[in-house]
Amino acid sequence: MVPLGVGCVVAGCNGDVSSGGVDAGVISDAATPTDAGSREDAGSMVDASRPDAGGGGVGCEGRDYLFCEDFESAAPGSLPEGWTVGGGWQLGDSVPEVTSESVHTGARALRSSIAISGQRRAERSIESLGDARGVHWGRVFYRVQTPAFVPSGGVVHNTLLALLGADEARVVDTVIRNDGAHQFLYNVPDDSCCAGSSYDHRTYDGDWHCAEWRVDRTTQSYRFFIDGDEVDDIAFDHGAGDTRARMDAFSRIALGWRNYQTPDTPYTSYFDDLAIDDERIGCE
């Protein structure tokens, strides 16, 4: 069983590697925004003809973010330009794809659903963001279809969004236990870093939720927010030169549900209104 308040540290929690201990690091207040990347790619995925989103207009239209993806430019069953299906270690038949069956705003979102571990995700280069690849604020909305699988014993570890470079930084990451509660954590593939929250979250509930993260590779620091509220117990500020969190000038972003144990039934999830910027984006 994964103890309260720590990351996923049981042996084999990730499925692909042996597990190590978790070092929670130094919990810090704010990591202040630093260098911004180029905005040359900011409008490449914005479709001015997209349906009126309503609800505050969270999508990409009219937004000047460094990077924005609302999945409106792709037909159902495909991926937007620039996105590809990334690899996994159990490929299965299902791949992430754009859908109209459940959306946060507009008419389309990304769907990810499969009941195996190590499934494939949607990936995209973020090289054009320059320094902001490793120093930025990010935001994504996600929804987990109900009824969501709950393990009868042990846990199921799931990554929703990761930043890929020399290694993988799992910046929107969860572990669900057998009472249906889950924790959030910042995780790397060998489980050696960093911090996990208490099990007092229940966002596998069929509603749309807003996840925000802040990474700064220059200070090796991280913050996380869910629905506008900071999850303080997973923040850290390790300091320049520390390598535990594996933060670098990330080259790609990976979006989609990935299990590290095999559930009895699929987790079906949806993602929408993904954005990266040099200032906090928020949920509206």
Buried (B, 14 or more C-beta within 10 A) or exposed (E): EBEEBBBBBBEBBBBEBEBEEBBBBEEBEEBEBBEBBEBEBBBBBBBEEBBEBEEEBBBBBEBEBBBBBBBBBBEEEEBBEBBEBBEBEBBBEBBBBBBEEBBBBBBBBBBBBBBBBBBBBBBBBBEBBBBBBBBBBBBBBBBBBEEBBBBEEBBBBBBBBBBBBEBBBBBBBBBBBEEBBBBBBBBBBBBBBBBBBBBEBEBBBEEBBBBBBBBBBBBBBBBBBBBEEBBEBBBBBBEEEBEBBBBBBBBBBBBBBBBBBEBEEBBBBBBBBBBBBBEBBBBE
